[in-house]
Amino acid sequence: MSWQFAAWLMLGGSTLLLLAGLPVAFTFIAVNIAGAVIWLGGDVGVQQLARNSVISIASFSLTPIPLFILMGEVLFHTGIAVKVIDGVERLIAQVPGRLAVVAVVAGTIFSAISGSTIATTAMLGSLMVPVMLSRGYHPTMATGPVMAIGAVDMLIPPSALTVLLGSFSGISISKLLIGGVVPGLILSVAFVTYIVVRVSITPALAPTTALTRYHGWARLLPFVQYVVPLVSIFVIVVISMSAGWATPTESAAIGAFATMLMAIIYRALTFKNLFASLRGTVAISTIILFIILGATTFAQILSFSGASNGLVSQLLGLGLPPMAIVAGMMGILIFLGIFVDQVSMMLITLPIFMPIVQRLSLDPVWFGVMFLICMQLGLLLPPHGLLLMTMRGVTPPQVTMAHIFVAVIPYVAMSLLVLALVFFVSAIAVWLPTILS
């Protein structure tokens, strides 16, 4: 059978099943079974598929995923997240769109301790959006910053999806985690700047309200007590990875232990919220592991059938310059982000994209960071962006889907600009990993 048939069956079949609404894990398991029967030898191929599935989820490199998720779950279920918001809010003076700015700054801090974009968006959305609406904020100004900074969670370590991308692509997980820090911080600063400028031009979007003023130690205490320890955990995790003192798995374990120890010191960790944190971690990790279960065999069948080599040779045979090929790959990722989730984007494209990256001798960390930005964009793109659905689920009825769709447009535009910046100035992605390592 031709490699074209294999490509249509594996890539086209998986895309159609995803668009039909079949869960990601079941989609790739179904396609894998068909591919194993055709190209791996019938019953023998199905047995090989089962062996590959067991091996794929037994990888030690995947251990950081549940540990990073646990850090965020403990933070949210113990209520420390609310204390962090209070610490940030007391420190920020009266600026245009102040509560929206607080949401972005607090979300950036949560990104440095939470491994889940959905958890960050749901928590900030349920806590801050009702408050902003009650103070007269326009729904677009109340929801947009929360969704935008929730997506940035993917870029700033710890990030479960970054670990997954590194594992699937063969890119250094520690360098990929650190490489997303600078683009993530650039986006956070851009969001704050946009909010201040936009509200300065149109004050009705975020009316100024009376501000409870704190002075001296009363203003600094929550920040020192809650925000500084969280940022310290982030610094320890990043330094331990970059300096080679610990592997990503060991760094994740240090971060999870430090987060739980902090919750114990604050007397916020009870058996009830510990159980809730563990249950949430198990639920999210199980979904991810089921997806991984189908990913390894999917890439192997694509390679064995000749589809990977055929597609790579076809693309490279067009004679396009390397940067044009990379731009095309980014365009494909952004297009896919409109229809499918982030893990599906990885599973469909990485078996084709990574051989091209290797053949063109491109910096894998630079490519990986741009891949992350494209996935972050996918979280915000209407109509199926995951964070759009998350926001609709936690906001009051007066916030419509139209409000949510309009709210993300400027933040999508800023994300595209940062993607272009990283594309033309690769040092933004690779400078920090290079310096720290």
Secondary structure, DSSP 8 states (H G I E B T S, - for coil): --HHHHHIIIIIHHHHHHHTT--HHHHHHHHHHHHHHHHTTTHHHHHHHHHHHHHHHT-GGGTHHHHHHHHHHHHHHTTHHHHHHHHHHHHS-S-TTHHHHHHHHHHHHHHTT-S-HHHHHHHHHHHHHHHHHHTT--HHHHHHHHHHHHHHTTTSSS-HHHHHHHHHH---HHHHHHHTHHHHHHHHHHHHHHHHHHHHH-GGGS---------THHHHHHIIIIIHHHHHHHHHHHHHHHTTSS-HHHHHHHHHHHHHHHHHHTT---HHHHHHHHHHHHHHHHHHHHHHHHHHHHHHHHHHTTHHHHHHHHHHTT---HHHHHHHHHHHHHHHHHHS-HHHHHHHHHHHHHHHHHHTT--HHHHHHHHHHHHHHHTT-TTT-HHHHHHHHHS-TTS-HHHHHHHHHHHHHHHHHHHHHHHH-THHHHHHHHHH-
